[in-house]
Amino acid sequence: MENKRSEELSELDQLLQELIDGQQKTLLQLARRIVPNATSDDILQPNDFPELENHPHFRYEEGLLAGLQSAQIALRCH
């Protein structure tokens, strides 16, 4: 029973990681439409770019990423 639960948690963690990876790509693509030379590091500090900091769609997508990351952290704590 414990082994099955461990496998299920591992599968869920992998799924969350796939979703996180996809959302990071989505966020970077959006950032590059707003700031063409944006890098993956830049999306970690959007406050360095007022165009990103104040862009509602970018902030929405950033919030989705943060939610997925929070879910993964919570899962890993169990």
ChimeraX commands (.cxc) that place a marker at each C-alpha (Angstrom):
marker #1 position 0.00,0.00,0.00 radius 0.5
marker #1 position 2.78,2.44,0.95 radius 0.5
marker #1 position 4.67,1.60,-2.24 radius 0.5
marker #1 position 1.60,2.31,-4.38 radius 0.5
marker #1 position 1.09,5.66,-2.65 radius 0.5
marker #1 position 4.73,6.52,-3.22 radius 0.5
marker #1 position 4.38,5.69,-6.93 radius 0.5
marker #1 position 1.23,7.81,-7.21 radius 0.5
marker #1 position 2.94,10.76,-5.52 radius 0.5
marker #1 position 5.91,10.38,-7.84 radius 0.5
marker #1 position 3.64,10.36,-10.90 radius 0.5
marker #1 position 1.82,13.43,-9.63 radius 0.5
marker #1 position 5.14,15.19,-9.03 radius 0.5
marker #1 position 6.22,14.35,-12.59 radius 0.5
marker #1 position 2.94,15.69,-13.96 radius 0.5
marker #1 position 3.33,18.91,-12.00 radius 0.5
marker #1 position 6.89,19.26,-13.31 radius 0.5
marker #1 position 5.66,18.88,-16.89 radius 0.5
marker #1 position 3.02,21.54,-16.27 radius 0.5
marker #1 position 5.63,23.83,-14.69 radius 0.5
marker #1 position 8.01,23.36,-17.63 radius 0.5
marker #1 position 5.22,24.15,-20.09 radius 0.5
marker #1 position 4.12,27.22,-18.14 radius 0.5
marker #1 position 7.70,28.50,-17.97 radius 0.5
marker #1 position 7.90,28.22,-21.77 radius 0.5
marker #1 position 4.55,29.99,-22.14 radius 0.5
marker #1 position 5.69,32.77,-19.82 radius 0.5
marker #1 position 9.00,33.22,-21.64 radius 0.5
marker #1 position 7.26,33.34,-25.03 radius 0.5
marker #1 position 4.86,35.98,-23.73 radius 0.5
marker #1 position 7.70,37.96,-22.16 radius 0.5
marker #1 position 9.54,37.95,-25.50 radius 0.5
marker #1 position 6.48,39.34,-27.25 radius 0.5
marker #1 position 6.56,42.23,-24.79 radius 0.5
marker #1 position 10.36,42.56,-24.38 radius 0.5
marker #1 position 11.95,40.85,-27.41 radius 0.5
marker #1 position 15.32,40.10,-25.80 radius 0.5
marker #1 position 13.91,38.75,-22.51 radius 0.5
marker #1 position 15.69,35.73,-21.07 radius 0.5
marker #1 position 14.57,32.98,-18.72 radius 0.5
marker #1 position 16.37,34.85,-15.93 radius 0.5
marker #1 position 14.47,38.03,-16.76 radius 0.5
marker #1 position 11.11,36.40,-16.10 radius 0.5
marker #1 position 12.29,35.62,-12.57 radius 0.5
marker #1 position 12.74,39.37,-11.96 radius 0.5
marker #1 position 10.04,41.08,-14.04 radius 0.5
marker #1 position 10.28,44.18,-11.86 radius 0.5
marker #1 position 13.46,45.01,-13.81 radius 0.5
marker #1 position 11.22,45.56,-16.85 radius 0.5
marker #1 position 8.28,47.95,-16.35 radius 0.5
marker #1 position 6.71,46.53,-19.52 radius 0.5
marker #1 position 6.48,43.12,-17.84 radius 0.5
marker #1 position 5.82,44.36,-14.33 radius 0.5
marker #1 position 2.74,46.26,-15.45 radius 0.5
marker #1 position 1.44,43.84,-18.08 radius 0.5
marker #1 position -1.73,42.11,-16.80 radius 0.5
marker #1 position -1.49,39.07,-19.09 radius 0.5
marker #1 position 2.14,38.48,-18.11 radius 0.5
marker #1 position 1.24,38.80,-14.42 radius 0.5
marker #1 position -1.64,36.34,-14.87 radius 0.5
marker #1 position 0.61,33.74,-16.51 radius 0.5
marker #1 position 3.23,34.35,-13.83 radius 0.5
marker #1 position 0.59,33.67,-11.18 radius 0.5
marker #1 position -0.31,30.37,-12.84 radius 0.5
marker #1 position 3.34,29.36,-12.71 radius 0.5
marker #1 position 3.59,30.32,-9.04 radius 0.5
marker #1 position 0.50,28.27,-8.25 radius 0.5
marker #1 position 1.88,25.18,-9.98 radius 0.5
marker #1 position 5.20,25.58,-8.18 radius 0.5
marker #1 position 3.40,25.97,-4.85 radius 0.5
marker #1 position 1.41,22.81,-5.47 radius 0.5
marker #1 position 4.58,20.89,-6.25 radius 0.5
marker #1 position 6.28,22.14,-3.08 radius 0.5
marker #1 position 3.26,21.18,-0.99 radius 0.5
marker #1 position 3.23,17.72,-2.55 radius 0.5
marker #1 position 6.91,17.22,-1.84 radius 0.5
marker #1 position 6.41,18.14,1.82 radius 0.5
marker #1 position 4.29,15.03,2.36 radius 0.5
marker link #1:1,2 radius 0.2
marker link #1:2,3 radius 0.2
marker link #1:3,4 radius 0.2
marker link #1:4,5 radius 0.2
marker link #1:5,6 radius 0.2
marker link #1:6,7 radius 0.2
marker link #1:7,8 radius 0.2
marker link #1:8,9 radius 0.2
marker link #1:9,10 radius 0.2
marker link #1:10,11 radius 0.2
marker link #1:11,12 radius 0.2
marker link #1:12,13 radius 0.2
marker link #1:13,14 radius 0.2
marker link #1:14,15 radius 0.2
marker link #1:15,16 radius 0.2
marker link #1:16,17 radius 0.2
marker link #1:17,18 radius 0.2
marker link #1:18,19 radius 0.2
marker link #1:19,20 radius 0.2
marker link #1:20,21 radius 0.2
marker link #1:21,22 radius 0.2
marker link #1:22,23 radius 0.2
marker link #1:23,24 radius 0.2
marker link #1:24,25 radius 0.2
marker link #1:25,26 radius 0.2
marker link #1:26,27 radius 0.2
marker link #1:27,28 radius 0.2
marker link #1:28,29 radius 0.2
marker link #1:29,30 radius 0.2
marker link #1:30,31 radius 0.2
marker link #1:31,32 radius 0.2
marker link #1:32,33 radius 0.2
marker link #1:33,34 radius 0.2
marker link #1:34,35 radius 0.2
marker link #1:35,36 radius 0.2
marker link #1:36,37 radius 0.2
marker link #1:37,38 radius 0.2
marker link #1:38,39 radius 0.2
marker link #1:39,40 radius 0.2
marker link #1:40,41 radius 0.2
marker link #1:41,42 radius 0.2
marker link #1:42,43 radius 0.2
marker link #1:43,44 radius 0.2
marker link #1:44,45 radius 0.2
marker link #1:45,46 radius 0.2
marker link #1:46,47 radius 0.2
marker link #1:47,48 radius 0.2
marker link #1:48,49 radius 0.2
marker link #1:49,50 radius 0.2
marker link #1:50,51 radius 0.2
marker link #1:51,52 radius 0.2
marker link #1:52,53 radius 0.2
marker link #1:53,54 radius 0.2
marker link #1:54,55 radius 0.2
marker link #1:55,56 radius 0.2
marker link #1:56,57 radius 0.2
marker link #1:57,58 radius 0.2
marker link #1:58,59 radius 0.2
marker link #1:59,60 radius 0.2
marker link #1:60,61 radius 0.2
marker link #1:61,62 radius 0.2
marker link #1:62,63 radius 0.2
marker link #1:63,64 radius 0.2
marker link #1:64,65 radius 0.2
marker link #1:65,66 radius 0.2
marker link #1:66,67 radius 0.2
marker link #1:67,68 radius 0.2
marker link #1:68,69 radius 0.2
marker link #1:69,70 radius 0.2
marker link #1:70,71 radius 0.2
marker link #1:71,72 radius 0.2
marker link #1:72,73 radius 0.2
marker link #1:73,74 radius 0.2
marker link #1:74,75 radius 0.2
marker link #1:75,76 radius 0.2
marker link #1:76,77 radius 0.2
marker link #1:77,78 radius 0.2
view
